[in-house]
Amino acid sequence: NVVGTMNVLEAARLFDVPQLVFTSTIGTFAHGAGTVVTDHTIQRPATMYGSGKLYCECLGRFFRTHFGLDFRAIRFPSVIGPGTKLRTVAQYNSWMIEYPALGKPFECFVTEGTKGPGMYFKDAVRSLLMIADAPRDSIVMVNYNVGGLVPTPTAKELELEVRKHIPDAAITYVPDPAIMDYYATAKTEAFDDSCAREEWGWLPEYGSLDEIVADFIHEVRTDPSRYGLP
């Protein structure tokens, strides 16, 4: 992330690229962040990934201030959507819907009570288009939290919502100690995106768990190959 972003920023400066939109992460918040995270919460990441993203946020702000590059960034929570192959700390949110929708069992690697902010992938894409289209003079915060799903559900609450659509879903829990260590540090339950709402009109279209689960299952079953699924 760090070297690649630096190269992109420098190329944008050299070739007079007018705008650069960067994707950051809720992972820039961890130690001491508390359960409610705002754009003004101190960023003390707990992982190399989060640390690199925070550095890139600061680097982008530097290029904006010193070179006039129209840098703007979004911090995503867990993005819930089909087709992801890599297991990350929050990927259970997606796989708990995707696997049962495809008739596959899912062994959840967090506890039933684990929770972390999330948003639907369609909203994530739309937020990038919205921030890119926002007038430059409306971009004040520069690096923005964006949220979607409210309130943040536990893994068990997500399971129960999936079972409304797939009653025989095979979902079990075998928590991964390393991942649970992460959640012991990162306790965010609410990802406040007030600045994005106020400065460029952000508002999610998929804000409830039932909307997300229903649409996700429909997408996976209607055209699985679109997402690289069997």
C-alpha positions in Angstrom: 0.0 0.0 0.0 2.6 2.5 1.0 5.1 2.3 -1.9 2.3 1.9 -4.5 0.4 4.9 -3.2 3.5 7.0 -3.1 4.2 6.2 -6.7 0.7 7.0 -7.7 0.7 10.3 -5.9 4.0 11.3 -7.4 2.9 10.3 -10.9 -0.3 12.4 -10.4 1.9 15.3 -9.5 4.3 14.9 -12.4 1.6 14.5 -15.0 -0.9 17.0 -13.6 -3.6 14.5 -12.8 -6.4 16.7 -11.4 -7.9 14.3 -8.8 -7.0 11.2 -6.9 -9.5 9.2 -4.8 -8.0 6.9 -2.2 -9.6 4.0 -0.3 -8.6 3.8 3.3 -10.0 1.7 6.2 -11.6 1.6 9.6 -8.4 -0.2 10.5 -6.6 3.1 11.0 -8.5 3.2 14.3 -7.8 0.7 17.1 -6.0 1.5 20.4 -8.1 3.7 22.6 -10.7 4.5 19.9 -13.7 3.4 21.9 -17.0 2.1 20.6 -18.0 5.2 18.6 -15.4 6.4 16.0 -15.8 9.8 14.4 -13.6 11.5 11.8 -11.9 13.3 14.8 -11.1 10.2 16.8 -7.3 9.7 17.2 -5.9 7.1 14.8 -3.7 4.5 16.5 -3.8 1.4 14.3 -3.0 -2.1 15.6 -2.0 -3.7 12.3 0.6 -3.1 9.5 -2.3 -2.7 7.1 -3.9 0.0 9.2 -0.6 1.7 9.8 0.2 1.8 6.1 -3.3 3.2 5.2 -2.9 5.9 7.8 0.5 6.9 6.4 -1.1 7.1 2.9 -3.9 9.3 4.2 -1.4 11.8 5.6 0.7 11.6 2.5 -2.3 12.4 0.3 -3.1 15.4 2.5 0.5 16.6 2.1 0.2 16.4 -1.7 -3.1 18.2 -1.5 -1.6 21.0 0.6 1.8 21.4 -1.0 1.1 20.5 -4.7 -2.5 21.3 -5.2 -3.5 17.7 -6.0 -7.3 17.2 -5.4 -6.7 14.2 -3.1 -9.8 12.9 -1.2 -10.2 9.6 0.6 -12.8 7.3 2.1 -12.3 5.0 5.1 -14.4 1.9 4.6 -15.7 -0.3 7.4 -16.1 -4.0 6.5 -17.4 -4.2 3.0 -20.1 -6.9 2.7 -20.3 -8.4 -0.7 -19.8 -11.6 -2.8 -16.7 -13.1 -4.4 -13.9 -12.3 -1.9 -11.4 -15.1 -1.6 -9.0 -13.7 1.1 -9.9 -14.2 4.7 -9.6 -11.0 6.7 -10.7 -10.2 10.3 -14.2 -9.1 9.1 -14.7 -11.4 6.1 -17.2 -13.5 8.1 -19.8 -10.8 7.4 -19.8 -11.7 3.7 -19.1 -15.5 3.9 -21.9 -16.1 6.4 -24.3 -15.0 3.7 -22.4 -16.2 0.6 -21.7 -19.8 1.7 -25.3 -20.7 2.7 -26.6 -19.0 -0.5 -24.5 -21.4 -2.5 -25.5 -24.4 -0.3 -22.1 -24.6 1.4 -21.5 -24.9 5.2 -19.7 -22.0 6.9 -17.4 -22.3 9.9 -17.4 -18.8 11.4 -14.0 -17.8 12.8 -15.3 -15.2 15.4 -17.6 -15.6 18.4 -21.3 -15.2 18.2 -21.1 -11.8 20.0 -18.5 -10.3 17.8 -19.5 -7.1 16.0 -17.8 -4.6 13.7 -19.2 -1.8 11.4 -20.0 -2.8 7.9 -21.5 -1.6 4.6 -22.9 -3.2 1.5 -20.6 -3.3 -1.5 -23.1 -1.4 -3.7 -23.0 1.5 -1.3 -19.2 1.3 -1.2 -19.0 1.8 -4.9 -21.6 4.6 -4.9 -19.7 6.4 -2.1 -16.6 6.5 -4.3 -18.6 8.0 -7.2 -20.2 10.5 -4.9 -16.9 11.8 -3.4 -15.3 12.0 -6.8 -18.2 14.1 -8.1 -18.3 16.4 -5.1 -17.2 20.0 -5.7 -13.7 20.6 -4.6 -14.6 23.4 -2.2 -17.0 21.0 -0.3 -14.1 18.7 0.6 -13.0 19.9 4.0 -12.3 16.8 6.1 -10.4 15.2 3.1 -10.2 11.8 4.7 -13.8 10.6 5.5 -15.5 7.8 7.4 -18.4 6.3 5.5 -20.8 3.9 7.1 -23.8 1.9 6.0 -25.3 -0.8 8.2 -27.0 0.6 11.4 -27.1 -0.7 14.0 -24.0 -2.9 13.9 -25.1 -6.5 14.2 -23.4 -9.3 16.1 -22.3 -12.4 14.2 -25.3 -14.2 15.8 -27.7 -11.5 14.6 -26.4 -11.9 11.1 -26.8 -15.6 11.3 -30.4 -15.3 12.4 -31.1 -12.9 9.5 -29.6 -15.4 7.0 -31.8 -18.2 8.5 -34.9 -16.1 7.7 -34.0 -16.7 4.0 -32.1 -20.1 4.3 -33.6 -21.9 7.4 -31.2 -24.9 6.9 -28.0 -22.8 6.7 -25.1 -24.8 8.1 -23.3 -22.2 10.2 -21.0 -23.1 13.1 -18.5 -21.2 15.2 -14.9 -22.0 15.7 -13.2 -18.7 16.8 -9.7 -18.0 15.6 -7.6 -16.8 18.6 -5.5 -14.4 16.5 -8.6 -12.7 15.0 -10.3 -12.5 18.4 -7.1 -10.8 19.8 -7.7 -8.1 17.1 -11.3 -7.6 18.2 -10.1 -7.3 21.8 -8.2 -4.2 20.6 -10.6 -2.8 18.0 -13.9 -2.4 19.8 -15.7 0.0 17.3 -19.4 -0.5 17.2 -20.5 2.7 15.5 -18.7 4.4 12.6 -19.8 8.0 12.5 -19.9 9.4 9.0 -21.4 12.9 9.8 -18.7 14.8 7.8 -19.4 12.8 4.6 -23.1 13.4 5.1 -22.7 17.1 5.7 -20.0 17.9 3.2 -21.0 15.9 0.1 -24.4 14.4 0.9 -23.5 10.8 1.7 -26.4 8.6 2.6 -26.4 4.7 2.3 -29.1 3.0 0.3 -28.7 -0.3 2.1 -28.8 0.7 5.7 -30.5 -2.3 7.3 -29.5 -5.9 7.8 -32.5 -7.4 6.1 -32.0 -5.3 2.9 -28.4 -6.3 2.7 -28.9 -10.0 3.3 -31.9 -10.2 0.8 -30.1 -8.4 -2.0 -26.8 -10.3 -1.4 -28.5 -13.7 -1.7 -30.4 -12.6 -4.8 -27.1 -11.4 -6.4 -25.3 -14.7 -5.6 -28.1 -16.9 -6.8 -29.0 -14.9 -9.9 -25.5 -14.6 -11.4 -22.7 -16.3 -9.3 -20.2 -16.3 -12.2 -20.3 -12.5 -12.2 -18.5 -12.7 -8.8 -16.2 -15.5 -9.7 -18.3 -18.0 -7.8 -19.2 -21.6 -8.9 
